[in-house]
Amino acid sequence: MIDIHSHILPGLDDGAKDWEESLAMAEKAVQDGTTKMIATPHHKNGMFDTEPEQIRERVELLRGKLAEREIALEIAAGQEIRLYRDLIEDMESGSKLLTLNDSRYVLIEFPRDRIPSSAEEMIYELGIRGKVPIIAHPERNAQILKRPDDLGRLIENGALAQITSHSLTGGFGKTIGKKSIELCKRGYVHLIASDGHHPNGRSPKMADSLNLLEKHFGEGYVRQVVSNAAAIWDDGEVAQPVVQKKSKKWYRFLIP
């Protein structure tokens, strides 16, 4: 499995507090079947601003520490970027923002209570510049909870959507769990990621959520979700998962 959204780098945001916690997260991820992970510290969310050089430096340091501990997890750099006024200009600069593993894909987030009025225009502007925005955890957005088709319109305009694994398995409550399944049924979900912040609680685990998706939507759906994460890593093409019949849990043994 490949995890495209995590807060494993220490001391940059509300994720890992120190290197030991980062390494503990890495161990949990590997035990769960994750082989690759993109570190995506928060940026411009009102609390944290993280610079590309700072992120890349800590990714390199983490790679060294993983090698020392013999933890078989590949790490790449990214950001979770809150929509803000100068996002397009900063993205065009080529040095102020990070895409996911230097791909065309950029992880964006909204405030919890709404979709910003600028979202549709920014998604369009990113698209004409060759970038593909991935909306992080839409199932936890109050406006989308009330009006799921508002997310559908953003997807029609070129965005992708990523559900958090803990949302699917009930970590944020029953309502968000049900809404996550509903968004999948509507065809509004392309990716699953852990959004892991700590070794326990919001840990970097995804296998249970894939198991749940397989029960609801079948093998093909899960296969495409897993394949889409690999496509992000490799800057390939992402496809819409299709609901199919139930089948065996093949993906437990898959290493992308």
Buried (B, 14 or more C-beta within 10 A) or exposed (E): BBBBBBBBBBBBBBBBEEBEBBBBBBBBBBEBBBBBBBBBBBBBBEEBEBBBEBBBEBBEBBBEBBEEEEBEBBBBBBBBBBBBEEBBEBBEEEEBBBBBBEBBBBBBBBBEEEBBEBBBEBBBBBBEEEBBBBBBBBBBBEBBBEEBEBBBBBBEBBBBBBBBBBBBBBBBEEEBBEBBBBBBEEBBBBBBBBBBBBBEEBBBBBBBBBBBBBEBBBBBBBBBBBBBBBBBBEBBEBEEBEEBEEEEBEBEEBEB
